[in-house]
Amino acid sequence: MAIDARDILAWPPGDNNTDTVLAGLHFNLTTLENWNYTLFSNGTLSNGTKCYLTFEPWAPALIFPNGTFINATKCWHPVYPIGPRAATGLGFAVAFGLCLVLTLVALNKHGRLYLPAQKRFHPIGRRWQWYWAIFTCATALISLFTNIDVDRYYLPEIPIVLTSFFWYLMQIGAVACSWEAVRHWGSWMERQFIDPDPFRLREEGRRYWIEFFLPLVAYLFMWLNFFIVVPRSWSKIEHQRYPEQIISDAEPTATDNRFKTAPFFLFATWLLTVFSLWHSIRHYCPRNRGIINRTIGLFKFTPTRFMLIVPLAFIVALFQAMVAWNFTWSPLNVKGKPEAIYPGGYAPALLIVIIQGIYGLTSPNEDRELMRQRRERGQTLDAELGIQRRPAWWQRVHDGAAGNETMRDRIMRNVREIGGGGPTARNVKEAMYTRAAESSPNGPACPQEDMEMVSIPSPQHVVGVTGPIAPGDFASARQTATRYVGMTPSAASRQAELMMDGPPTTTRPPPPPYTDRPTDRPPMGSNHSVASSMSPSINSPPVQVRSMLDV
């Protein structure tokens, strides 16, 4: 530790030539001089390697012949109360802590997937803005908590280095958070743009390659800012123990060429952020003609949060450049002005994280929003085509027992729901009346006026039949209805079709009856009536369905 010679004080006199008094305590002067200890005007005792405080209540109690002290306090110890810089830093630390919780909630909300991941849009792409916000809050908290001891340390040491180191990292995180917010907004606009038609924008051409290389260049500039600022010797920043040391060591180091060059890389990243915003508006928003209309459209289609965080990101880069030329406003200065350090150095980053957190809480998850847009497009298309969708509860009500149904039960349930329609039911009634009249011993000469309307019971899986039956033909009609009860829906349908055909007009023979037992087909040329050909089918036992092919 370099100490100016004019700060050296003479040893206070003691009881004799080998005795000296420090803070009311007697020490062996011979031992102190043997270990090269020197007393300085700032109340410290040092030999160039070790430094101790010599005033109450921190003064040492005793020195041993080997040069070690008892109950000594080193010079790099927090002995002062919290000052204005530390108190203001605590307030900002609380704000950054709340923003950290807010950012974690937003990450949990927007990072969750509700749709399958796509190769074109990786899930981590939507999370980077929240990762950088978390990084910004974490580095700000470390910087602000270590900033407390900057005010409390008797002589500056590691706290000023830590608070400055993490402050520069926080600056990079704030600019990166703004960049990722703008970049991902363009990616989200592209995803909505191509969702109705995936082939609308091809993964080639100038637009594609700009979006591919732009993040690489932006992160290159941010890495250059980090590489120029961080990997260096920070020990001279600690040399602010007296004015001459500040002028010779601390200030030249804090305002050297590396610190002056680094802000330009952040500024280049900010320019790429503005260009990315313009690029996304140009390709994914309605276009305007003319320079004036395009300028108006640029502000019109820019989201409100970008109208705030993009200028704040510019302030971040600007203030980093200002402190590289003016050491008085720099966070690297132990006696720096809090009214300049916090509004220019911490407030922009804090506002960026707050705006991002509010956006994260108020905006929906992108997958859910995409599902909503797809649902609205489907409803619009259904309305144009005249399709009326059944509500969601319809499927649960009508398919509640579908889990225990066999394939045959499902087919029969579909037949019952669809039915044969009005014409089919009417033809079935007429066919049943004709058969009942022909099989009656009284003949079909019964007038229509004398008939009695009788309701024939029908099974659930056959269309209901209610037809005019003659008074003397109840037994035959009931036998016919009973025959339909035993039939399957397909057999009943085929039986009804044969009845509706009537007597053949050609010599072509009728089809064989639908029974389980094979019947002899009549020879070609025989002229059988429908009634005679259907008698075996009506009187045969019910058809038993053995497989899906029979249905």
PyMOL commands that set and color helices and strands:
alter all, ss='L'
color gray80, all
select helices_A, chain A and resi 5-7+29-34+84-110+123-146+148-152+158-194+205-229+235-238+243-254+257-284+291-301+304-325+327-329+338-362+366-385+392-398+402-404+407-418+421-439+448-450+471-486+489-501+530-539
alter helices_A, ss='H'
color red, helices_A
select strands_A, chain A and resi 8-9+19-22+25-28+38-40+44-46+51-53+62-63+69-70+452-456+465-469
alter strands_A, ss='S'
color yellow, strands_A
deselect
rebuild
show_as cartoon
